[in-house]
């Protein structure tokens, strides 16, 4: 699996850190502890990043989803 954040160039370094962790499913409390920030700061950074606009794209190869069979199965 590959995760791509489009529009990341619009974000500050801290916003990038928060976005990456939040999009990976971490809570505000977990992000705050990891980055040594308050939960309020995490929320503010995340909201600012969302306002600047970014898009998360997840690319999952079909073979990881089990939707493509092997060559022997298709023959």
C-alpha positions as CSV (number, residue, x, y, z in Angstrom):
1,X,0.0,0.0,0.0
2,X,1.2,3.5,-0.8
3,X,-0.1,6.7,0.7
4,X,0.3,10.0,-1.1
5,X,-0.7,13.4,0.2
6,X,-1.4,15.7,-2.7
7,X,-1.0,19.4,-2.0
8,X,1.5,18.9,0.8
9,X,3.6,21.7,-0.5
10,X,0.9,24.1,0.8
11,X,1.4,22.9,4.4
12,X,3.9,23.9,7.0
13,X,6.3,21.3,8.4
14,X,4.2,20.8,11.6
15,X,1.0,20.6,9.6
16,X,2.5,17.9,7.5
17,X,3.5,15.9,10.6
18,X,0.0,16.2,12.0
19,X,-1.7,15.4,8.8
20,X,0.4,12.3,8.2
21,X,-0.3,11.0,11.7
22,X,-4.0,11.9,11.7
23,X,-4.6,10.3,8.3
24,X,-2.9,7.1,9.6
25,X,-5.6,7.0,12.2
26,X,-4.0,8.4,15.2
27,X,-6.1,10.4,17.6
28,X,-5.4,14.0,18.6
29,X,-4.1,12.8,22.0
30,X,-1.8,10.2,20.4
31,X,-0.5,12.8,17.9
32,X,0.0,15.4,20.7
33,X,2.1,12.9,22.8
34,X,4.2,11.8,19.8
35,X,5.0,15.4,18.7
36,X,5.1,16.9,22.2
37,X,2.2,19.3,21.5
38,X,-1.0,20.1,23.2
39,X,-4.2,18.4,21.9
40,X,-5.5,21.9,21.1
41,X,-2.5,22.7,19.0
42,X,-2.9,19.4,17.1
43,X,-6.5,20.3,16.4
44,X,-5.6,23.8,15.2
45,X,-2.8,22.5,12.9
46,X,-5.1,19.8,11.5
47,X,-7.9,22.3,10.8
48,X,-5.5,24.8,9.2
49,X,-4.1,22.1,7.0
50,X,-7.7,21.0,5.9
51,X,-8.5,24.7,5.2
52,X,-5.4,24.9,2.9
53,X,-6.7,21.9,1.0
54,X,-4.9,18.6,0.6
55,X,-5.9,15.2,-0.7
56,X,-4.9,11.8,0.6
57,X,-4.6,9.1,-2.0
58,X,-4.2,5.5,-1.1
59,X,-2.9,3.1,-3.8
60,X,-3.5,-0.6,-3.1
61,X,-2.3,-3.1,-5.7
62,X,-5.1,-5.4,-6.9
63,X,-3.2,-8.5,-5.9
64,X,-3.3,-7.4,-2.3
65,X,-7.1,-7.2,-2.5
66,X,-7.4,-10.7,-4.0
67,X,-9.3,-9.5,-7.1
68,X,-6.8,-10.7,-9.6
69,X,-6.2,-14.4,-10.0
70,X,-3.0,-16.1,-11.0
71,X,-2.2,-16.8,-14.7
72,X,-3.1,-20.5,-14.2
73,X,-6.6,-19.6,-12.8
74,X,-7.3,-17.3,-15.8
75,X,-6.3,-19.9,-18.4
